Amino acid sequence: MSAVATPVVVKHLIDGEWTGDPEAERRNPARQDEVVAELAVGGASHVDAAVSAAAQAFPGWRKTPAPARGAILMRAAELLEQRKGEAAVLLCSEEGKTLAEATGEVTRATDILRFFGGEGWRIKGDALPSAVPSTEIITRKEPLGVVALITPWNFPIAIPTWKLAPALVAGNSVVMKPAAITPVSVQVLAECLQEAGLPPGVLNVVNGSGSVVGEALVRDERVAAISFTGSSEVGLEINRIGSARLARVQLEMGGKNALVVLGDADPKVAATVAAMGGWALTGQACTATSRVICTPDIHDSLVTALSDEAGGWQPGDGQDDGVKMGPVVSESQLRTDLEYIDTGKSEGAELVIGGAVASNHLFQPTVFTGVGPGMRIATEEIFGPVISVIEVADVDEAIAVTNDSAYGLSGGIVTNDLRSAMRFADEAEVGVVKINRPTTGVDLNAPFGGVKLSSSGTFREQGSVAVDFYTRLKSIYIGT
């Protein structure tokens, strides 16, 4: 069992300087007596200073050749890899996920830095023919300027990295606001970029609340673009404010992801896929499986298999050996989880397993059956390890129920019938389809995003297309 020997002092990074005195603390959700971090809390004045620094740094960073910008990301990846063990323990301590999950997330961040480091050699435009004699046309991708990145607590180093890396390699300067309860991982990332040679002011970090720091960033006229991951409610408000002043806005928001299980599937295999999607990461992922939609011929055996599967997912301290599911991140989220247990019962669903707190923030893996498609536990995002099993007549109804949602991020199907699998892939109203795989987990080279209330939709994150959000196209006509 590892522990944070002394609390990490988390400061703001403004114009290359770490500043601010501790005003708040973050405790380990699995060990309430362990203070992980003491952190400075920012306000509007810190945002103003950070945006000013970013605006001043932008012209020089923009003129830096893209391959040179990419080389800094590559070097930062090496430095983060050297700190992987330390970074994973810190991530596990501030967010609560298991050490294996935290280590995988840090590895993911290093891979993202390397991927976009290579993109420095591949940012390109086109050469086009002109109808005018002796004229050539070329297009060029140019950076936007100062961009704001507002990131969530559930992937405290991976999501900041997958926003930051394409923003930087494209030539933008950045002001980042990490989630208030998980600021340590972003500080580690920023330290690596600083040591790798990122010029002062190109990356600025301001810690604090969304209602103060986040709103000041969104309203600042000097911020050309805002990339946000979080709740749909907050995302829609950011879109309203940013769009009103013609800022570019990218939103990754909620999900109510369905896993369809057809009668030809092996119930044990399907239960494993559902458990990985619903209980890994403590269900605290926007792509988590929260609805399992199955046909009558497999319903009972699938529920039995899920109940059996739950034995291996009992919650514990994420740094203890053999633990597959860590604690709920906060008291607020724990209250939400418990409220939905009461809601499910009051709506008439049957609680088969779980639904209770083992100790502290350790919430048991949970399965409801007898769930109707219109129940709140089947329509609202819980963001906890709660799976609602919905029985449907056939694949037609399964697809209809999948699509009967305000969200559309990830969706999956477990079946050996290729025709049904490809039909689901074609008709599911989601941005990511997983066939015989958990709804969670995506490759960093593949575009990521959803539809409906899950994403703003215009621009995707991850993969080479992620750079598109952070650039604008310019057409240049050349007379010869």
N, C-alpha and C positions, 0 to 999 in steps of 0.2 A: 504494500500500500504506500503510494507516494503522497507527499503533502507539499503545499507551498510553505517553505520555511518562514519567510517573511512576506508580508503583503507587497504586491507590486504597486509602485506609485505610478499612476496613470496621469499623464499631463496632456495638454493640447500641443499640437505641433503647428506653429505659425511662422512662416518665413524661415524655416530651417531651425528654429529654436523651440525647445520643449519648455513650456511655461504653465503656470497655474499651481495653486496649492490645493491639497486634498480637502474636499468638503463632504464627500460621501464615501460609502464603502460597499463592496460586493462580497457576499458570503457564498461559500460552496453550498449548492442546494442539497448535496448529500451529507454535508457535515456543517450544520448550522453554526458551530462554534469556530469555524475556520474562516478567517477573513482573507480573501484571495487578493483583493485590490482596494487601495485607497485612491480615489480619483477626483480630479478637478472637474468642476461643473461649469460649463460655459454659458454665455448669454449673448445677446445681440451684439455687444461690443466685440466679442471674440469672433463672431461671424464676420463682422465688418472688416476686422483686421485680416482675417484669413482670406476673404475674397479680394481684398486689396493686394495682399501678397501674391495671390494666384494671378491676378490681372497683370501685375508688374512682371511676373516670371514668364508669362505666356509667350511674348514675342521671341525671347531667346530660345525657349523650348521648342517652339514651332519651327524655328530655323535649324534646329539640330537635326541632322539627317535621320530619317526613320530607322535605318539599320543601327545607328549609334544609340538611339532611344531603346531599340530592342536589346542591344547588348547590355544595357543597364538592367533590364528585366531578367536577362539570363544570369547575370552576376547575382542579382537578388535571390534568384532561385537557388543558387549554390549556397548562399549564406543561410537561407531559410532551411535548406536541407541539413546543414550543419547543426541547426538548432531544433531539429525535428523533435527529439525527445523532450526537451524543455517546453517547446511550444505545445506539444500534445498534452502534457500534464497541466499546463496553464489553461488550455482550452477545456479539458475535462473538468477542471476545478471551477471554472467560471460558468460553464454552460450545463454540465452534468452528464453529458453523453459518455459512453464507455471509452476506456482508453484506446481500445481497438478502433472505435469509430473516430475518435479524435485524431489518432495517428493517421488514419486514412484520409481525414479531411486536410491535415497539414500536407500530406503527400500530394493531394489533389491541388492544393494551392501552388506548390512548387511546379507541378506539371503545367498548370495554367500560365504561370510566369514564363516557362520555357516555350509554350505554344505561341503565346503572343509576342515573345521575344523574336521568334522566327517570322512572325507576321510583319516585322519591320522591313523585311526583304520582299514582301509580297503585296504591300499596299500599292495599288496600281489604278490607272485610268484606262481609257480606250482611245484608239485612233479611228476617226470616222471620215468617210468621204463627204465632200461638199458639192452642192450643185453649182457653186460659183467657181469659174475657172481660176486656176493658180491659187487655190485656197485649201488649207488643211484644217481639220478640226481635231482637237484633243480634249479629253476630259481629265480632270484632276480631283482627287479627294483631298479636302483640306479640313483641318481641325476647326471645331466650333468656337473654342475660347475657354472660358472658365466653366467647368461642369461640377454639379453637386451630386454626390453619391450618398444615399441614405440607406443604410443596410440593417438587416434584422439580427436577432440574437440566436436563431437556431443553427445557422452555419456561420459562426463569427469570424472565420478566416477565409473560407472558400468563396462565399458570396462577395465580400469586399474585394477579393482578388479578381474574380471574374468580371467585376465592373471596372476596377481600377486598371488592370493590365491593358485592355483594349483602349481605354481612354488615354492612357499615357503613351502607348506606342503610336497612336494616331496624332499625337502632338498637342493634346489639351493639357491645361493645368487643372488641378482638382482640389475641391474642398470636400472632405468626407465627414459624415456624422455616423459613427458606429451606434449600434443599439446601446442604450444607457446601461443595461445590466451585463453586457459582455464587451467591455472596451479593451481588455488586455490583448486579445489576439490581434486586433488592428494595430496596436502599438508595436507588437513584435514585427508585423509585416512592414510597418513604416520604418522601423529601425533598420531592417534589412535593405530596404530601398535607399535609405540615406547612406548607409555604408557602401552600397553598390555604386554610389556616385550621382544620385538624383539631385539636381541643383535645388538650392533653397527656394521655397515658394511654389515649386511645381506640385508638391503634395502637401496639403494642410489638413489637419485633423482637429475637429472641435467636438468635445464630448458634452453630452447634456441631453435634455429631453427633446422629444419631437415637437412638443407644443411651443418651445422657445427656440432652440437651435435650428430644428428642422424648418419651422415656419419662417424664420429670418432668412434662411438660405433660399427657400422657395420664392420668397417675395423680393429678393435682391435683384434689381434690374441688370446687374452685371453678370449674373449667372445665365449662361446661354442654354443650358440643358440640365435636366434633373433625371437621374435614374434612381428608382425607388423599389425596394422589395419590402412588403409588409401586408397589412390588412387591406381589404378592398375599401373599407370605409375611409381610411386615411389616404389611400391611393387616389380615390375619386376626388377628394378635396385638393390634393396636390395637383391633380390634372386641371381642376377648375381654376386654381390660382395661376399655375404656370402657363396654361394655354391662353388665359386672358391677356397675358403680356407677350404672347407668341414665343415663349420658351419651348424648346423641344422637351417632351416628357415621355419617359419610358416607365411602365408599371409592370411589376410582377407581384400578383396579389394572392388571393385565396384559392382553395381547391376543395372539392368534395368528391374525391376520386373513387371510381367504381372498378371493381374486379369482377368480371363475369365468369362464372364457372358452369360449364355445360356438363351434361350427364355422362359423356364419354371420358371425362377426365378422371385421373386417379385422385380420390379424395385426400389422400395423405400428401401427395405432391401439391395439390391445390391449397391445402391448409398451410403448407410450408411457404408457398408463394404469398398467401394472404398475410401470414404472420410477419414475414420479412417486410412486407409493405406497410402493415398496420402497426407493428409493435417495435420494430427497429427504430432507433432515434427517438424512442418514447412516443412515437406517433407525432412528433413535433416537426413535421415537414410538410410543405405545401403540396407535395406529391404523394403523401401517405394514403394508403388504402383505408377508407372509412366506410365504404359500402361494398359488401360482397353480395352479388346478385346471382342467384343460382336457380336451376330448374328442379322440379319436385323429385326427380329420380336420383338426385345426389344430395339433396338437402340434409337429410338426417345423418348420413355417413360423413358429410363435410363438417357439420356442427360437432359431431363426436371427435373427428380428427382435429378440429380447431381446439377443442377442450383439452385433448391430449397434448397438443403442441404447446399450450399455454404453460405447461409444467416447466418447460425449458426457458421461459421468458419471465420468470419471477424477478421483480426489480431489486436492484441493489446499488451499492456505491460503485460508480463506473470504473474506479481504480482497483477494485477487487478482482481477483482471478475468477474467470468463469462467468462473470456477469454479462448478460447480453442486452439488458435494458436498464438504463440509468434512471435517475430521479426526474420528476417534473421540474422545469426550470425555475419556477417561482411560486410563491404563495398565491398570487393572483391567478396563474394558470391552473393551479391545483383546485382552487375554488370553482373555476370554470368547468373543469373535468367533472367534479362532484355534482355540480348543478345539472349537468347534462345526464348524469346517471339518474337523478331524481326525475328529470324531464322524461326520459325514456320510460321509466316505470309508470309515471302518471299518464303517459300516452297509450299504455297498454302493451308495450313491448316486454318480452321476457328476458330477464337478466340471467344468462346461462352461467357465466363465470366472471370473476373479477368485480370491478366497480367499487373497490374499497382501497383505502390507504393502508399499506403494510406498516409504515412508520415514516416519520418526517415527510419527505416529498416523494416517497416510493409508492407509486400508484400501480395497482395490479393490471395486467393485460385483461381486456374486457371484451365480451361478446354478448350482443343482444340478438335474439331471434323474434319472429313474429312482428317484424318491423314493416310498417306500411311506407310506401314511397313518399307520402306527404308528411310523415312525422318530422318533427324538428331534428331529431337525431339522424335522420336520413337526408336532411336538406341543408343544415347549418354546419359550418366548419367548427369542429370541436378543438382540433389541434392537440389531441391526446391519444393514448393507445386504446381507442374504442372502435370496435368493428360492429357494424349493424348488418345482419344477414337479412336479405330481402328475397323472398321466394317469388318466382315468376313462372309463367306457363311454358315459355319457349324462348328461342333466340330472338324472335321478333320483339317480344315484350322486354327482354333483357336490354336490347339496344334502345328501346323507347324509354325505359326507366333510367338507363345511363344518361341519356340526353336530357331528361327532365330535371335539369339542374341549372341554377344561376351561374354555376362555374363550369369551366371546361379546360382543365390543365392537363391531367394525366388520366389514362384509362387503360385497363388491361383485360385480357381474356385468357382463360386456361381451358384448352381443348386440344384434341388430336385431329380435329376436323379442319383441314386447311381452308375449305370453302367458307366455313363459319368464321374462322379467324380473319380471313381477308375481307369478309363482309363487314366484320366489326371494325377493322382498320379503316375501311372506306367510309362507314356511316357514323362512327363515334365522333361526337362534336367536342373534340379535345385537340390539344396541340401536340401531345405525346401519346403514342400507342405502344403498349408492351404486350407481346404475345408470349405466354408461358413464362413470364418474368414479373417480378414485383413492380408495382407502379412507381416505386422510388428508384433513384439511381439513374443518372444519365451520363453519357460520355461527353468529355469537354470539347470534342471537335464537332459535335452535332448541335444544330440550332435548338434553343430551348425557349418555350413560351406557350401560352395557351390562348383560349378564346373566351368570349363572354366576360364575366367579372374576374377572370383569372389573370388577364394581361391586357395591356393597351393594344397589342396586336400589330402595330405598324412595324416595329423593330424587334428582332429576336436577340436573346443573349446567347453567349457561348458560340464556339465555332468561328470560322473566319467572318461570318456575317455580323458578328458582334461589333466589328469596327464600323459598320454602316451607321449605327446610331450616333457615333462620336465624330462623324465627318459629314461634310456637305460636298456636293459635286459642283464643280465649276467647268463651264464649257469655254474653250479658248479657240478663236479663229485666227489662223495665221496666213497672211497673204505672202505668196512667194514670187 
